[in-house]
Amino acid sequence: MQAAMEKLSNMGSVAKKKLKICRAKLDETVQKASVKTAEERKIAEERRKAAEAEAKRELHEAKARHAAQKLRTRQSHVLGHRLHHQPPVEGGSAANVPAYPIASPEGYYPGHRI
C-alpha cells in the first residue's frame, strides 16, 4: 500500500515538474518575442534553464519526502507489530527472552491458525 501511495505521489510530482518546465519555456518564448537584442534573448534563455533546474530540484526533494514517508509508515507498522507480539519482560534482561514464545500454553506455535 505504501509503495502504491509513493508511486502516485511521485507521479503527481513529475506532472508538476513538467508543467513548470512548460511554463518556463512559454515564458522564454514570450520574452524572446518582446526583446530586441541578443543579450536579452540570452537572459531569457538563462531564466528558462534556471526555472527547469528549480523544477528538477523540487521533484527530487518531493521524491525524497515520499520515500521518507513510506519508510516512516513501514517502520511504525513493524514496530507496532513487534510490540504486540513480544512477551513482556518480567524481572530479567531482554537478552534472555526470546523474540517469540516457543509455544503457547495450548501447545500451538506462533502463526498457527485454528
C-alpha positions, -999 to +999 in steps of 0.1 A: +000+000+000+028+024+009+046+016-024+015+025-044+010+057-025+046+066-030+043+059-067+012+080-071+028+109-052+059+107-074+037+107-105+020+139-092+054+155-086+066+146-121+034+162-136+041+193-116+077+194-128+066+190-164+041+218-160+067+241-145+091+233-174+064+240-200+056+273-182+093+283-183+095+275-220+064+295-227+078+325-207+110+322-226+092+323-259+072+354-248+103+372-236+123+364-267+094+377-289+094+410-270+131+417-268+154+431-295+189+424-285+208+391-284+218+397-248+182+400-237+175+367-255+204+351-237+190+363-204+156+348-212+172+315-221+191+315-188+159+322-168+143+292-185+173+270-176+171+282-140+134+275-138+139+240-152+167+233-127+145+245-099+117+222-111+140+193-112+153+201-077+118+203-063+110+169-079+139+153-062+130+168-029+094+156-033+106+121-041+128+121-010+099+132+011+077+105-003+103+078+003+109+090+038+071+090+045+069+054+031+098+043+053+084+060+084+050+044+079+066+010+074+088+013+104+059+024+127+038-005+114+067-030+120+074-015+155+038-017+165+036-053+152+067-063+172+055-047+204+022-065+200+038-100+196+067-098+221+061-112+255+066-088+284+099-088+302+094-098+338+124-092+361+150-103+336+170-087+309+156-086+274+186-107+261+172-137+280+137-135+265+132-150+230+116-127+204+086-151+201+074-177+226+085-212+219+049-224+222+017-211+237+002-227+268-022-246+245+007-261+226+003-240+194+031-223+177+032-186+165+013-182+133-008-214+138-044-210+129-071-230+145 
